[in-house]
Amino acid sequence: MFTSDGKILFCKFCDVKVSTTKRFLVTQHIKTAKHEQAFNQRKRREQSISQSLLTENLNKKSDFKSDLTEALVFANIPLYKVNNLKFKNFLEKYTSKNIPDESTLRKDYVDSIYQKTLTKIQAEVFNHKIWVSIDETTDVDGRYVANVIVGVLDSEVPGKVMLVNCEHLEKTNSTTIAQLFDRTMNLIWPQGVEHNDVLLLVSDSAPYMVKAGSAIQIFYPKMLHVTCLAHALYRVAEQIRSDFPLVDKLISSVKKVFLKCPARIQIFKNEAPELSLPPEPVITPKEIIGERTVEANLAFIKSNFSFLSSALTSLEEKGKPLSNLVSIINTVSEKLAIAVLTPQGKSIHTKFQKVLDKNSGYKVLSKISKILVGETDSFDGLPEVIKADDIVNFNIKMEVEELACVAYLCSKVVRKRKKKRKFWVHPLLSDRSTKGLFNLFYNDLRKHEDKFFNYLRMSIKSFDELLELLQQDLTGQQTNMRECISPVEKLVVTLR
């Protein structure tokens, strides 16, 4: 407040000299309105500076917390894991850092990591041609989730593949998919969408995807919409199953046997450890196993269509050039054409041709492949807007995601993740056989035909006749794990 040279006292707030001959003169100066006003102004200024420094320190994010959040996110470890006491103590012990709460990481650091990642993606696609793949599925809560993958088309090296957008949709149709595509393009080109840099859209062959692709092509004139080639082979396999129902039932029965009985699963693993278990089945009767017709059908399928599985495997391999992938589809077409000579093979080849005919984008890709390998020098059949510089971008060893077979991943039915059961049978239902409504009520109900009719809306005679017709189909297979519900109980529950 005051400075002095030993003789004169100077007030720094008021910029005046103060007499020091008597003490009350100094006290009197301190009490003046001018000094108090200058003192209060100085105090407010210091408080403002202190607050700004404090705010700056608070706003400055910790590099450790940012790196921790980024590591968890990129390793696909849920952020709530940091609240685990054992994990938290381990990190604090070996890093000598204070581990924040999950909410702190989520609120303060996740968004900045997202922005940093998005900036990297924007830099990757800058001045490059790209392809886009859209897939829609449902999550464990039954919500529609759409994912958008973007990849770089480079004439020299395989480009990077990046997940750019993931959104929940209220419903899935051509409008919502087209809007999602537009939002994603604005994410990677915030300064203005480069409509001529999108050369390929890959999706499944759902009608709403095809319709959305047609709408998007209006604004992206160079874009080809290719539906999944691997899915086309899957459709052929479905046709084979429908043409040979006994074989389909046999495979489903084998799946059921191993899915429903843990003891059989263990025996299977012991006897054939190199074989994988079958996926979840469609439950069917087992009597067809002994039919001789099945053996003939299996022999026919193996000799004429076994190449489909190897073709699908080849499409999933990485590092194949465009010409090789197109060659795989051509080989499949040639082999299916041979099967046309048999009555059973005609419908299967017809199915394959119908699927390919609907895939107009693949026809253009096939034409591009012929130009790249020198089989033709004509641009006939290609859209006029596609130039030589655009075609060169397809002359690379593409990853599986960078051609139409990327949509094989999109077209697979993504099963809902099953929640872990707390009980095999809930305690409330464990005494069903003795305390259940059916077991307590049904036998007494049959003694009163009028009440029986009111309860099930049919007479006892009609009920018994219906039960006789359906009993074989309603009878389940008894196991050591638990008893099946009886046919009569199933019918009562259904009618009620």
VEXVO-667501 format. One record per residue (C-alpha): x, y, z; residue number from 1; residue in one letter. Coordinates in nm, 3 decimals. Example, Ala and Ser with C-alpha at 12.3 -4.5 7.8 and 13.67 -1.06 7.14 Angstrom:
- 1.230_-0.450_0.780_1_A
- 1.367_-0.106_0.714_2_S
This chain:
- 0.000_0.000_0.000_1_M
- 0.281_0.242_0.097_2_F
- 0.641_0.278_-0.011_3_T
- 0.908_0.488_0.152_4_S
- 1.264_0.600_0.093_5_D
- 1.318_0.655_0.466_6_G
- 1.203_1.016_0.461_7_K
- 0.885_1.037_0.248_8_I
- 0.582_0.800_0.256_9_L
- 0.414_0.740_-0.082_10_F
- 0.063_0.586_-0.127_11_C
- 0.066_0.352_-0.429_12_K
- -0.314_0.344_-0.450_13_F
- -0.363_0.721_-0.458_14_C
- -0.030_0.820_-0.615_15_D
- 0.023_1.096_-0.350_16_V
- 0.277_1.178_-0.081_17_K
- 0.165_1.140_0.281_18_V
- 0.316_1.337_0.566_19_S
- 0.481_1.124_0.832_20_T
- 0.534_1.397_1.091_21_T
- 0.238_1.269_1.291_22_K
- 0.072_0.925_1.295_23_R
- -0.286_1.053_1.277_24_F
- -0.207_1.213_0.937_25_L
- -0.137_0.868_0.791_26_V
- -0.452_0.727_0.954_27_T
- -0.654_1.019_0.825_28_Q
- -0.533_0.955_0.468_29_H
- -0.631_0.587_0.486_30_I
- -0.986_0.684_0.586_31_K
- -1.035_0.931_0.298_32_T
- -1.293_0.842_0.026_33_A
- -1.030_0.862_-0.247_34_K
- -0.803_0.608_-0.077_35_H
- -1.089_0.368_0.005_36_E
- -1.215_0.383_-0.355_37_Q
- -0.866_0.317_-0.493_38_A
- -0.818_0.031_-0.243_39_F
- -1.149_-0.136_-0.341_40_N
- -1.069_-0.109_-0.712_41_Q
- -0.731_-0.271_-0.659_42_R
- -0.890_-0.550_-0.452_43_K
- -1.151_-0.625_-0.718_44_R
- -0.885_-0.634_-0.989_45_R
- -0.674_-0.882_-0.792_46_E
- -0.976_-1.104_-0.728_47_Q
- -1.060_-1.100_-1.100_48_S
- -0.706_-1.205_-1.191_49_I
- -0.707_-1.479_-0.929_50_S
- -1.042_-1.611_-1.053_51_Q
- -0.929_-1.614_-1.416_52_S
- -0.614_-1.807_-1.323_53_L
- -0.822_-2.056_-1.125_54_L
- -1.065_-2.101_-1.414_55_T
- -0.778_-2.147_-1.656_56_E
- -0.631_-2.420_-1.438_57_N
- -0.968_-2.590_-1.405_58_L
- -1.030_-2.579_-1.779_59_N
- -0.690_-2.721_-1.855_60_K
- -0.749_-3.093_-1.903_61_K
- -0.518_-3.352_-1.762_62_S
- -0.304_-3.529_-2.021_63_D
- -0.311_-3.846_-1.811_64_F
- -0.691_-3.852_-1.788_65_K
- -0.719_-3.781_-2.159_66_S
- -0.475_-4.061_-2.244_67_D
- -0.652_-4.298_-2.004_68_L
- -0.990_-4.227_-2.164_69_T
- -0.847_-4.270_-2.513_70_E
- -0.684_-4.601_-2.419_71_A
- -1.008_-4.736_-2.272_72_L
- -1.214_-4.625_-2.570_73_V
- -0.976_-4.764_-2.832_74_F
- -0.939_-5.091_-2.640_75_A
- -1.319_-5.121_-2.629_76_N
- -1.316_-5.124_-2.246_77_I
- -1.630_-4.964_-2.094_78_P
- -1.552_-4.648_-1.901_79_L
- -1.744_-4.768_-1.595_80_Y
- -1.465_-5.023_-1.539_81_K
- -1.255_-4.747_-1.378_82_V
- -1.503_-4.750_-1.090_83_N
- -1.408_-5.109_-1.014_84_N
- -1.221_-5.087_-0.685_85_L
- -0.963_-5.353_-0.772_86_K
- -0.889_-5.203_-1.113_87_F
- -0.879_-4.850_-0.973_88_K
- -0.633_-4.946_-0.697_89_N
- -0.413_-5.123_-0.952_90_F
- -0.395_-4.814_-1.174_91_L
- -0.329_-4.580_-0.883_92_E
- -0.057_-4.810_-0.747_93_K
- 0.144_-4.837_-1.069_94_Y
- 0.076_-4.493_-1.218_95_T
- 0.088_-4.290_-0.894_96_S
- -0.203_-4.091_-1.036_97_K
- -0.548_-4.016_-0.903_98_N
- -0.799_-4.217_-1.110_99_I
- -1.113_-4.012_-1.179_100_P
- -1.471_-4.131_-1.175_101_D
- -1.629_-4.266_-1.493_102_E
- -1.864_-3.966_-1.515_103_S
- -1.564_-3.728_-1.519_104_T
- -1.406_-3.911_-1.812_105_L
- -1.735_-3.924_-1.999_106_R
- -1.826_-3.558_-1.953_107_K
- -1.483_-3.397_-1.989_108_D
- -1.278_-3.616_-2.222_109_Y
- -1.486_-3.839_-2.450_110_V
- -1.609_-3.553_-2.667_111_D
- -1.257_-3.417_-2.724_112_S
- -1.136_-3.765_-2.824_113_I
- -1.426_-3.792_-3.067_114_Y
- -1.342_-3.456_-3.221_115_Q
- -0.974_-3.549_-3.250_116_K
- -1.062_-3.880_-3.418_117_T
- -1.304_-3.709_-3.654_118_L
- -1.033_-3.460_-3.749_119_T
- -0.802_-3.750_-3.839_120_K
- -1.074_-3.905_-4.054_121_I
- -1.129_-3.573_-4.231_122_Q
- -0.756_-3.554_-4.303_123_A
- -0.754_-3.911_-4.440_124_E
- -1.033_-3.846_-4.692_125_V
- -0.910_-3.501_-4.794_126_F
- -0.851_-3.490_-5.172_127_N
- -0.929_-3.864_-5.205_128_H
- -1.206_-4.064_-5.365_129_K
- -1.404_-4.272_-5.116_130_I
- -1.647_-4.561_-5.088_131_W
- -1.929_-4.582_-4.831_132_V
- -2.100_-4.882_-4.672_133_S
- -2.423_-4.860_-4.469_134_I
- -2.556_-5.136_-4.246_135_D
- -2.863_-5.141_-4.025_136_E
- -2.932_-5.382_-3.740_137_T
- -3.097_-5.391_-3.397_138_T
- -2.930_-5.374_-3.057_139_D
- -3.013_-5.570_-2.740_140_V
- -3.293_-5.326_-2.659_141_D
- -3.458_-5.369_-2.998_142_G
- -3.359_-5.023_-3.126_143_R
- -3.263_-4.970_-3.489_144_Y
- -2.891_-4.893_-3.518_145_V
- -2.728_-4.781_-3.843_146_A
- -2.350_-4.783_-3.898_147_N
- -2.168_-4.597_-4.175_148_V
- -1.821_-4.713_-4.284_149_I
- -1.606_-4.499_-4.511_150_V
- -1.293_-4.614_-4.693_151_G
- -1.036_-4.435_-4.906_152_V
- -0.989_-4.536_-5.271_153_L
- -0.625_-4.492_-5.366_154_D
- -0.466_-4.593_-5.695_155_S
- -0.138_-4.696_-5.530_156_E
- -0.206_-4.854_-5.189_157_V
- -0.511_-4.992_-5.007_158_P
- -0.685_-4.709_-4.828_159_G
- -0.791_-4.698_-4.465_160_K
- -1.134_-4.819_-4.355_161_V
- -1.305_-4.609_-4.086_162_M
- -1.630_-4.623_-3.891_163_L
- -1.752_-4.264_-3.921_164_V
- -2.107_-4.261_-3.790_165_N
- -2.332_-4.473_-3.570_166_C
- -2.688_-4.357_-3.503_167_E
- -3.013_-4.483_-3.357_168_H
- -3.301_-4.450_-3.603_169_L
- -3.667_-4.425_-3.509_170_E
- -3.748_-4.641_-3.811_171_K
- -3.564_-4.783_-4.109_172_T
- -3.674_-4.682_-4.457_173_N
- -3.525_-4.519_-4.764_174_S
- -3.575_-4.169_-4.621_175_T
- -3.393_-4.227_-4.291_176_T
- -3.106_-4.408_-4.465_177_I
- -3.064_-4.127_-4.720_178_A
- -3.069_-3.867_-4.442_179_Q
- -2.810_-4.066_-4.247_180_L
- -2.586_-4.077_-4.557_181_F
- -2.615_-3.700_-4.598_182_D
- -2.531_-3.633_-4.231_183_R
- -2.225_-3.856_-4.255_184_T
- -2.094_-3.680_-4.565_185_M
- -2.126_-3.347_-4.384_186_N
- -1.924_-3.491_-4.095_187_L
- -1.625_-3.579_-4.312_188_I
- -1.653_-3.266_-4.531_189_W
- -1.772_-2.990_-4.291_190_P
- -1.662_-2.714_-4.528_191_Q
- -1.872_-2.849_-4.814_192_G
- -1.951_-3.200_-4.940_193_V
- -1.739_-3.321_-5.234_194_E
- -2.017_-3.490_-5.431_195_H
- -1.788_-3.611_-5.709_196_N
- -1.549_-3.786_-5.468_197_D
- -1.799_-4.057_-5.363_198_V
- -1.754_-4.342_-5.612_199_L
- -1.911_-4.644_-5.444_200_L
- -2.199_-4.719_-5.206_201_L
- -2.218_-5.072_-5.066_202_V
- -2.523_-5.210_-4.886_203_S
- -2.739_-5.517_-4.857_204_D
- -3.014_-5.581_-5.108_205_S
- -3.309_-5.481_-4.887_206_A
- -3.569_-5.289_-5.093_207_P
- -3.542_-4.975_-4.879_208_Y
- -3.161_-4.977_-4.924_209_M
- -3.199_-5.005_-5.302_210_V
- -3.450_-4.719_-5.302_211_K
- -3.224_-4.506_-5.080_212_A
- -2.929_-4.573_-5.314_213_G
- -3.130_-4.450_-5.614_214_S
- -3.222_-4.130_-5.429_215_A
- -2.864_-4.065_-5.317_216_I
- -2.728_-4.109_-5.671_217_Q
- -2.918_-3.797_-5.779_218_I
- -2.678_-3.583_-5.572_219_F
- -2.368_-3.802_-5.619_220_Y
- -2.356_-3.857_-5.997_221_P
- -2.037_-4.068_-6.002_222_K
- -2.148_-4.303_-5.727_223_M
- -2.217_-4.670_-5.805_224_L
- -2.457_-4.854_-5.576_225_H
- -2.349_-5.217_-5.541_226_V
- -2.546_-5.464_-5.335_227_T
- -2.374_-5.751_-5.161_228_C
- -2.222_-6.016_-5.387_229_L
- -2.165_-6.260_-5.103_230_A
- -2.528_-6.211_-5.007_231_H
- -2.622_-6.320_-5.358_232_A
- -2.449_-6.652_-5.292_233_L
- -2.628_-6.674_-4.961_234_Y
- -2.959_-6.633_-5.143_235_R
- -2.861_-6.920_-5.373_236_V
- -2.789_-7.135_-5.067_237_A
- -3.135_-7.050_-4.933_238_E
- -3.286_-7.166_-5.260_239_Q
- -3.100_-7.497_-5.228_240_I
- -3.243_-7.542_-4.879_241_R
- -3.597_-7.476_-4.998_242_S
- -3.556_-7.719_-5.292_243_D
- -3.433_-7.996_-5.059_244_F
- -3.657_-7.974_-4.749_245_P
- -3.553_-8.313_-4.611_246_L
- -3.189_-8.210_-4.603_247_V
- -3.287_-7.883_-4.439_248_D
- -3.477_-8.072_-4.168_249_K
- -3.186_-8.313_-4.116_250_L
- -2.936_-8.031_-4.060_251_I
- -3.178_-7.853_-3.827_252_S
- -3.230_-8.172_-3.624_253_S
- -2.855_-8.220_-3.584_254_V
- -2.824_-7.862_-3.464_255_K
- -3.106_-7.914_-3.214_256_K
- -2.945_-8.226_-3.071_257_V
- -2.626_-8.045_-2.979_258_F
- -2.780_-7.714_-2.878_259_L
- -3.027_-7.848_-2.623_260_K
- -2.813_-8.104_-2.440_261_C
- -2.485_-8.004_-2.268_262_P
- -2.385_-8.367_-2.222_263_A
- -2.402_-8.430_-2.596_264_R
- -2.202_-8.113_-2.658_265_I
- -1.923_-8.237_-2.432_266_Q
- -1.920_-8.579_-2.601_267_I
- -1.907_-8.412_-2.942_268_F
- -1.609_-8.199_-2.834_269_K
- -1.427_-8.502_-2.699_270_N
- -1.486_-8.712_-3.012_271_E
- -1.432_-8.437_-3.272_272_A
- -1.239_-8.146_-3.112_273_P
- -1.146_-8.002_-3.452_274_E
- -1.510_-7.945_-3.555_275_L
- -1.712_-7.644_-3.446_276_S
- -2.060_-7.670_-3.302_277_L
- -2.352_-7.586_-3.532_278_P
- -2.532_-7.254_-3.487_279_P
- -2.879_-7.212_-3.337_280_E
- -3.137_-7.436_-3.505_281_P
- -3.486_-7.445_-3.642_282_V
- -3.649_-7.726_-3.440_283_I
- -3.775_-8.008_-3.662_284_T
- -3.868_-8.377_-3.624_285_P
- -3.590_-8.634_-3.625_286_K
- -3.761_-8.913_-3.819_287_E
- -3.622_-8.792_-4.153_288_I
- -3.268_-8.897_-4.056_289_I
- -3.332_-9.252_-4.160_290_G
- -3.480_-9.177_-4.502_291_E
- -3.274_-9.295_-4.800_292_R
- -3.385_-8.997_-5.008_293_T
- -3.181_-8.773_-4.784_294_V
- -2.860_-8.956_-4.873_295_E
- -2.927_-8.907_-5.243_296_A
- -3.001_-8.538_-5.191_297_N
- -2.682_-8.488_-4.990_298_L
- -2.476_-8.656_-5.261_299_A
- -2.632_-8.434_-5.529_300_F
- -2.573_-8.114_-5.329_301_I
- -2.210_-8.202_-5.255_302_K
- -2.129_-8.287_-5.616_303_S
- -2.299_-7.982_-5.769_304_N
- -2.296_-7.698_-5.512_305_F
- -2.011_-7.755_-5.266_306_S
- -1.807_-7.484_-5.443_307_F
- -2.036_-7.214_-5.296_308_L
- -1.871_-7.235_-4.953_309_S
- -1.522_-7.195_-5.099_310_S
- -1.645_-6.904_-5.311_311_A
- -1.776_-6.727_-5.001_312_L
- -1.444_-6.788_-4.824_313_T
- -1.255_-6.644_-5.121_314_S
- -1.471_-6.331_-5.121_315_L
- -1.384_-6.274_-4.756_316_E
- -1.008_-6.292_-4.817_317_E
- -0.813_-5.968_-4.801_318_K
- -0.575_-5.828_-5.060_319_G
- -0.752_-5.946_-5.374_320_K
- -0.765_-5.712_-5.675_321_P
- -1.097_-5.621_-5.831_322_L
- -1.045_-5.854_-6.128_323_S
- -0.999_-6.157_-5.901_324_N
- -1.317_-6.088_-5.708_325_L
- -1.518_-6.045_-6.026_326_V
- -1.362_-6.369_-6.152_327_S
- -1.497_-6.555_-5.848_328_I
- -1.853_-6.451_-5.930_329_I
- -1.804_-6.545_-6.297_330_N
- -1.678_-6.890_-6.196_331_T
- -1.981_-6.944_-5.974_332_V
- -2.207_-6.844_-6.261_333_S
- -2.037_-7.093_-6.496_334_E
- -2.064_-7.382_-6.248_335_K
- -2.429_-7.307_-6.176_336_L
- -2.492_-7.302_-6.551_337_A
- -2.369_-7.662_-6.565_338_I
- -2.616_-7.756_-6.290_339_A
- -2.901_-7.632_-6.514_340_V
- -2.874_-7.962_-6.700_341_L
- -3.036_-8.128_-6.398_342_T
- -3.403_-8.064_-6.303_343_P
- -3.309_-7.961_-5.949_344_Q
- -3.038_-7.720_-6.065_345_G
- -3.254_-7.509_-6.294_346_K
- -3.436_-7.316_-6.021_347_S
- -3.107_-7.254_-5.838_348_I
- -2.933_-7.107_-6.144_349_H
- -3.242_-6.896_-6.216_350_T
- -3.229_-6.758_-5.862_351_K
- -2.863_-6.660_-5.903_352_F
- -2.931_-6.482_-6.234_353_Q
- -3.224_-6.288_-6.086_354_K
- -3.011_-6.168_-5.796_355_V
- -2.730_-6.054_-6.030_356_L
- -2.970_-5.886_-6.273_357_D
- -3.103_-5.667_-5.992_358_K
- -2.748_-5.562_-5.898_359_N
- -2.688_-5.297_-6.163_360_S
- -2.386_-5.160_-5.978_361_G
- -2.205_-5.493_-6.008_362_Y
- -2.248_-5.486_-6.386_363_K
- -2.064_-5.152_-6.398_364_V
- -1.790_-5.286_-6.167_365_L
- -1.749_-5.588_-6.392_366_S
- -1.709_-5.355_-6.690_367_K
- -1.449_-5.149_-6.501_368_I
- -1.260_-5.468_-6.416_369_S
- -1.239_-5.562_-6.785_370_K
- -1.098_-5.218_-6.868_371_I
- -0.837_-5.241_-6.592_372_L
- -0.708_-5.584_-6.703_373_V
- -0.713_-5.488_-7.072_374_G
- -0.995_-5.719_-7.185_375_E
- -1.173_-5.423_-7.344_376_T
- -1.092_-5.065_-7.438_377_D
- -1.451_-4.948_-7.468_378_S
- -1.633_-4.728_-7.219_379_F
- -1.970_-4.847_-7.346_380_D
- -2.202_-4.934_-7.059_381_G
- -2.037_-4.695_-6.815_382_L
- -2.206_-4.375_-6.694_383_P
- -2.082_-4.073_-6.889_384_E
- -1.973_-3.891_-6.572_385_V
- -1.718_-4.165_-6.486_386_I
- -1.378_-4.074_-6.631_387_K
- -1.045_-4.253_-6.659_388_A
- -0.917_-4.089_-6.339_389_D
- -1.210_-4.237_-6.150_390_D
- -1.157_-4.586_-6.292_391_I
- -0.790_-4.586_-6.189_392_V
- -0.897_-4.568_-5.823_393_N
- -1.041_-4.920_-5.852_394_F
- -0.705_-5.058_-5.973_395_N
- -0.583_-5.157_-5.627_396_I
- -0.564_-5.462_-5.408_397_K
- -0.875_-5.393_-5.212_398_M
- -0.952_-5.519_-4.867_399_E
- -1.271_-5.715_-4.835_400_V
- -1.449_-5.402_-4.719_401_E
- -1.351_-5.213_-5.033_402_E
- -1.558_-5.409_-5.281_403_L
- -1.915_-5.525_-5.286_404_A
- -1.839_-5.822_-5.067_405_C
- -1.794_-5.583_-4.775_406_V
- -2.170_-5.589_-4.754_407_A
- -2.153_-5.955_-4.662_408_Y
- -2.070_-5.829_-4.315_409_L
- -2.363_-5.590_-4.339_410_C
- -2.608_-5.847_-4.471_411_S
- -2.545_-6.103_-4.201_412_K
- -2.826_-6.124_-3.951_413_V
- -2.678_-5.984_-3.632_414_V
- -2.830_-6.182_-3.352_415_R
- -2.937_-6.001_-3.041_416_K
- -2.692_-6.052_-2.763_417_R
- -2.844_-6.286_-2.507_418_K
- -2.858_-6.158_-2.153_419_K
- -2.694_-6.381_-1.897_420_K
- -2.951_-6.583_-1.709_421_R
- -2.972_-6.554_-1.333_422_K
- -3.171_-6.878_-1.311_423_F
- -3.210_-7.181_-1.535_424_W
- -3.566_-7.201_-1.397_425_V
- -3.692_-6.918_-1.180_426_H
- -3.772_-7.025_-0.823_427_P
- -4.126_-6.894_-0.875_428_L
- -4.176_-7.154_-1.150_429_L
- -3.981_-7.443_-1.001_430_S
- -4.296_-7.588_-0.836_431_D
- -4.509_-7.547_-1.145_432_R
- -4.588_-7.918_-1.166_433_S
- -4.756_-7.915_-0.824_434_T
- -4.863_-7.554_-0.772_435_K
- -4.925_-7.441_-1.129_436_G
- -5.273_-7.325_-1.229_437_L
- -5.310_-7.594_-1.495_438_F
- -5.225_-7.883_-1.262_439_N
- -5.455_-7.754_-0.989_440_L
- -5.745_-7.655_-1.210_441_F
- -5.765_-7.864_-1.528_442_Y
- -5.889_-8.198_-1.392_443_N
- -6.163_-8.030_-1.189_444_D
- -6.259_-7.815_-1.488_445_L
- -6.333_-8.122_-1.700_446_R
- -6.599_-8.229_-1.448_447_K
- -6.810_-7.925_-1.539_448_H
- -6.872_-7.908_-1.913_449_E
- -7.041_-7.565_-1.904_450_D
- -6.746_-7.409_-1.718_451_K
- -6.504_-7.590_-1.951_452_F
- -6.680_-7.438_-2.253_453_F
- -6.671_-7.087_-2.101_454_N
- -6.303_-7.124_-2.018_455_Y
- -6.173_-7.263_-2.349_456_L
- -6.459_-7.168_-2.584_457_R
- -6.512_-7.527_-2.699_458_M
- -6.668_-7.844_-2.566_459_S
- -6.471_-8.123_-2.400_460_I
- -6.532_-8.348_-2.701_461_K
- -6.402_-8.087_-2.948_462_S
- -6.101_-8.021_-2.727_463_F
- -6.012_-8.391_-2.712_464_D
- -6.043_-8.425_-3.090_465_E
- -5.821_-8.123_-3.147_466_L
- -5.566_-8.256_-2.899_467_L
- -5.557_-8.590_-3.082_468_E
- -5.480_-8.415_-3.411_469_L
- -5.203_-8.196_-3.266_470_L
- -5.054_-8.421_-3.002_471_Q
- -4.762_-8.547_-3.211_472_Q
- -4.657_-8.195_-3.312_473_D
- -4.692_-8.065_-2.955_474_L
- -4.492_-8.342_-2.792_475_T
- -4.140_-8.232_-2.698_476_G
- -3.834_-8.443_-2.627_477_Q
- -3.782_-8.528_-2.261_478_Q
- -3.429_-8.468_-2.123_479_T
- -3.251_-8.515_-1.794_480_N
- -3.232_-8.139_-1.752_481_M
- -3.607_-8.079_-1.714_482_R
- -3.944_-8.216_-1.818_483_E
- -4.120_-8.086_-2.126_484_C
- -4.457_-7.917_-2.101_485_I
- -4.728_-8.169_-2.185_486_S
- -4.926_-8.133_-2.512_487_P
- -5.254_-8.086_-2.325_488_V
- -5.110_-7.799_-2.118_489_E
- -4.970_-7.632_-2.430_490_K
- -5.310_-7.651_-2.598_491_L
- -5.494_-7.515_-2.296_492_V
- -5.256_-7.218_-2.267_493_V
- -5.293_-7.144_-2.639_494_T
- -5.671_-7.159_-2.639_495_L
- -5.703_-6.962_-2.319_496_R
